[in-house]
Amino acid sequence: MLVDTNNLVAMTEANQNFSKVVRIVDESGMAVILKNNKPKYILVDFDEYEEIQAMKKEKAKIISETADLLINENLEAFKELAK
């Protein structure tokens, strides 16, 4: 994941100046909060979060449908392997 260095905020700074973190999110869509100089948390706009959740649900649905299709297409082989 590529992260703009302008979106990085140290945990201490985020605790002391949360309005700065919010401003970064408003301007660029997200802020990355560092803990021990490593990316630990991402703060995003709520609309962005809802989009991410919708994409995750769609991805899970596609995976489930694909798994069902593979099982149905290969059911006899799976039954043979189960013996």
C-alpha positions as CSV (number, residue, x, y, z in Angstrom):
1,M,0.0,0.0,0.0
2,L,1.4,3.4,-1.0
3,V,1.0,6.0,1.6
4,D,1.6,9.7,1.1
5,T,4.1,10.9,3.8
6,N,1.9,14.0,4.3
7,N,-0.7,11.6,5.7
8,L,1.5,10.2,8.5
9,V,0.9,11.3,12.1
10,A,2.7,10.0,15.1
11,M,0.5,8.6,17.9
12,T,1.7,11.2,20.3
13,E,0.8,14.0,17.9
14,A,-2.6,12.4,17.1
15,N,-3.4,12.3,20.9
16,Q,-2.3,15.9,21.4
17,N,-3.8,17.4,18.2
18,F,-6.7,15.3,16.9
19,S,-8.0,18.2,14.9
20,K,-4.9,18.0,12.7
21,V,-5.6,14.3,12.0
22,V,-9.2,15.2,11.0
23,R,-8.0,17.9,8.8
24,I,-5.6,15.5,7.0
25,V,-8.5,13.1,6.5
26,D,-10.7,15.9,5.1
27,E,-8.0,17.0,2.7
28,S,-6.7,13.7,1.5
29,G,-9.2,11.0,2.4
30,M,-7.1,9.3,5.1
31,A,-4.6,9.6,7.8
32,V,-2.1,7.0,8.9
33,I,-1.3,6.9,12.6
34,L,2.2,5.6,13.5
35,K,2.9,3.7,16.7
36,N,6.6,3.1,17.4
37,N,7.4,4.6,14.0
38,K,5.3,2.0,12.2
39,P,1.9,2.4,10.5
40,K,-0.6,1.0,12.9
41,Y,-4.0,2.7,12.3
42,I,-5.8,4.3,9.4
43,L,-8.5,6.9,9.9
44,V,-10.8,7.4,7.0
45,D,-14.0,9.3,6.2
46,F,-17.1,7.4,7.1
47,D,-18.3,7.3,3.5
48,E,-15.0,5.7,2.5
49,Y,-15.4,3.2,5.3
50,E,-18.9,2.2,4.0
51,E,-17.4,1.8,0.5
52,I,-14.7,-0.5,1.9
53,Q,-17.3,-2.6,3.8
54,A,-19.4,-2.9,0.6
55,M,-16.4,-4.0,-1.4
56,K,-15.5,-6.6,1.3
57,K,-19.0,-8.0,1.2
58,E,-19.0,-8.2,-2.6
59,K,-15.6,-10.0,-2.5
60,A,-16.8,-12.5,0.1
61,K,-19.9,-13.1,-2.0
62,I,-17.8,-13.8,-5.2
63,I,-15.5,-16.1,-3.2
64,S,-18.4,-18.0,-1.8
65,E,-20.1,-18.4,-5.2
66,T,-16.8,-19.5,-6.8
67,A,-16.3,-22.1,-4.0
68,D,-19.8,-23.4,-4.5
69,L,-19.3,-23.7,-8.2
70,L,-16.0,-25.5,-7.8
71,I,-17.5,-28.0,-5.3
72,N,-20.5,-28.6,-7.5
73,E,-18.4,-29.1,-10.7
74,N,-16.0,-31.5,-8.8
75,L,-18.4,-33.2,-6.4
76,E,-17.7,-36.7,-7.6
77,A,-14.0,-36.2,-7.2
78,F,-14.4,-34.9,-3.7
79,K,-16.6,-37.9,-2.8
80,E,-13.9,-40.2,-4.1
81,L,-11.2,-38.4,-2.1
82,A,-13.3,-38.6,1.0
83,K,-13.3,-42.4,0.9
